[in-house]
Amino acid sequence: MSAILLPSVSIFLLHVLMAASDSLQDTYLQCLTLHSDPSLPISGVTYFPNSPSYPSILDSYIRNLRFTSATTPKPSFIVAPTHVSHIQASVICCKRFNLELRIRSGGHDYDGLSYVSEAPFVIVDMFMLRSVEVNLEDETVSVDSGSTVGELYHAIAERSKVHAFPAGVCPSVGVGGHFSGGGYGNLMRRFGLSVDHVLDAVIVDAEGRVLDRESMGEDLFWAIRGGGGASFGVIVSWKLRLVPVPEVVTVFRVEITLEQGATDIVHHWQHVADKIHDGLFIRVVLSPVKRKGQKTIRAKFNALFLGNAQELLDVMTERFPQLGLVAEQCIQMSWIDSVVFWYNYPVGTSVDVLLERHASPEKFLKRKSDYVQQPISKAGLEGIWKKMMELEKPVLTFNPYGGKMGEISDVETPFPHRAGNVFKIQYSVSWKEEGEDVANRYLDLIRKMYDYMTPYVSNSPRSSYLNYRDVDIGVNGPGNATYAEASVWGEKYFKRNFDRLVEVKTRVDPNNFFRYEQSIPSLVASGPRIMSE
């Protein structure tokens, strides 16, 4: 008899669970509707797991395939706001039902913190808020957080050939996370970071209030320009100051292997890249490769110069003749075409490619970062090459500092990595194979490379870049993190600015509503702690 009854009981329980789920869904939706603009129904932009669009909305901005598995925690629902009231309602209702809120503007956070949580959570996905308004009269641009860097650049170039904005080289990055973490790119040596040109912002705070710079106050405005916006609220939009660029810029890409003298040239690069003309940015991408069956290192020098080819050749001949740059390697173009070139599209590709949000297939990946404050010796470089060839997979990218970066105080914004750095390293490993064992193998490779670099990089603390999100350097535990717990990773990202960020957080979000694995802690929520001097 029990054999006959058990399936019936299972079916009954399934129906009960489904009914409970539907009831909870209705409750969530009622709350969202009550607290949003009735003329713009939030129900049309809210996606529950039983919605046909839920999987595609969830997956469309997951840029790291490590977080697409069946076992990856999924949100209770997703809101894709088209109006600020949708964001306000999401904040109010998530607080009411004790749901964590994850904010996603482009999905490029390398460790998936904008769309994954072990606690019950909701995603506010900003991709529908993508307005860009350029005002050449006052040389500003207003941009929604869900816009991409490529859309921002494209809109500027449609209006002007002599204006730009200093931000990243990957066009599909969402500006919301990019700006709130600092935002750097190949204009940084002339103009500094993205956050150095933010004039205003609109944010929804933990009480659901809509605030601009005046109403939020200078402390909060300081915090969201490099301290990570998701610790403090949902940043809806930004007002930015445009920067001037010449009608003609020049780019080059030169590849050299060890056998062609790469060690000497990279060694020289370290001594000039941060001191050379501030309109010249020369990135070096170092990859382990095989040539004629033998392992070697390929050094790829990618450059942008704010001037014409002859001016560039004059600078290179005087300051960096070791690279042997010749006129045939210099390509003159507009600034907007240089953006396309820097993302490895062929010369002549239409700038409309910058509007493509999914131009390349996603992959499994891990990234880490470091800062180098003294040039590495030739012997040190040779040891690094040997380690890279042994591990075979990790790629190292050297990004030069100097110029404007050395002129701005490290407390001007929460981003502290200014003067004193020769270059920053990004460690990269990517793969296509599925499986946890495969992932662990690749993660082990990049961690071994990172460990090997310890003698050559900053220390006390060993610093990292917030926008190269890396949970290896420390995470908050479940619930409300203590100051001591969060400072493990916080001082690596923010150095002495961490304490001020904690003070701002404690004041504007004392109950720690906006929290995630690397969010700034509130001293009220975690209990009083003695802060470091």
C-alpha positions, 0 to 999 in steps of 0.5 A: 500500500505504501508503494502506491501512496508514496508517489501520490504524497510526492506529487502532493508535496510538489504542488504544495511547494509550487503553490507556496512559491507562487504565493511568495512570488506574488508577495514579492511582486505586490511589494515591488508594485506598491513602491514603484511608479504605477505608470511604468509597471515593474512587473514587466521588468521583473523575472522569476525562475518560472519566467521563460526569459529568466535564464537568458536574462541571467546568463546574458551578462555572465562574462565568466563561465565559471559561474554558469554551472547548475550548482551556481546559486541563482537569484530569487528574481531579477529586476531589469529597471527602466526607471529609478523607481524600479531600483527604489522598489527593489531596495525597499522590498529586498530589505523587507524580505531580508534578501541580499541585493546584487547590482550588475552593470556589465558582468565583468567583475571577474569573480562574479560577485555582482550576480552570485551569492550564497545567501538568498538574493536578487539581481538588479541588472542595469542593462536597460538603463543605457542613456548617453547624453553628450553636451559639447557646450559645457564639455560634459556627458551624462551616462547611465550605469547600464551603458557600456564603455563602448556605447559611451565612446561611440556617443562622444565620437558621434558628436566630436572628433576632438573629445574623449573620456579616459576609461577602459579598453574593453568596450563591453564593460558596464560603466557603473562598476568600472567607474565606481572601482576607479576606471583606467585605460590608455589615456591615464598617463595624460588624464588620470582615471575615470573617477578623476573626471566625475562631476556628479552622480545619482544614487539610490541609497539604503533607504530608497532615497534618490540622491545627487552629489549635493544631497548625498554629501561630499563624503559619499560622493568621494566613496563611490569614486573608486571605493566600489559603489555596490557597498553604498547604494545603486548608482543610477547615472554619472555626469562626466567631464570630457577631455581633449584629444587631437584629431590624429592619434598614432598606434603601434603593435610590435611583437618580440620574442626572447630570441629577438632580445625581448628581455633587454627591451622589457628591462628598458621599458621598465625604466622609461614607460612611466617617465616618457611623454605623458601622451604615450601609453605603452602596454606590454603583454607577455605570453608563453608561446612555442616557436619551432617547437621550443618554448619562449616568451612573446612580448607584445608592445601595444601603444597609443600616442596622442599625436602624429606618427612623426612626433611619436617617432621623435619621442621613441628615438630619444627615449626608447630607441631599444624597441627599434620602432620604424615609420612603417609600424606607426598607424595614424587614425582618429581616437575612436578608431584607436579604441577599435584597434586596441580591442584587437579589431582589424584596422578599418573596422567600423566603430559601430562594433563598439555598440556590440555587447556580446562581440566575443564568446565568453570563457572560463577565467581568473584574473589577479593584479599587482603593483611594481614599484621598482624595476625588476632586474634582468635576472629577475625577468629571466626567472619570471620567463622561466616560471611562465614557460614552466606553467605554460598558461598564465599571461602577464600584462604590464600597464605603465603609470607615471604622468598624471597618475603621479600628480594626484594625491592618493587620498583624492579618491578612494583609489590609492595607487598613484605615485610610486608605482612604475607599472601594474600587472594583470595576471590572466588565465582563460580556458574553454574546457568544462569541469571542476577539476579543470578549473582547479588546475588553471586556478592553481597555475595562476596562483603559483605565478602570483606567488612566484612574483612576491619578491618583485611587487608591492608589500605592506600591503601587497596591493591589488586593483579593485576592478580586477576583483580577486576573492583570493586576497580575502573575503567577508564571512556570512552576515556582517563582516567585522572591521578586522575581517574586511581589512584583510582584503580592504587594505590591499585595495584601498590602503589608508583610504579603507578607514575613511570608507568604513566611516562613510559606510557606517554613516550612510548604511549603518545596518549594512544592507548593501553587502557582499563578499568584499563590501565595506563593513559597517561598524554599527552592524558588526559592533564597535572595532578599534580602527588602525591608525 
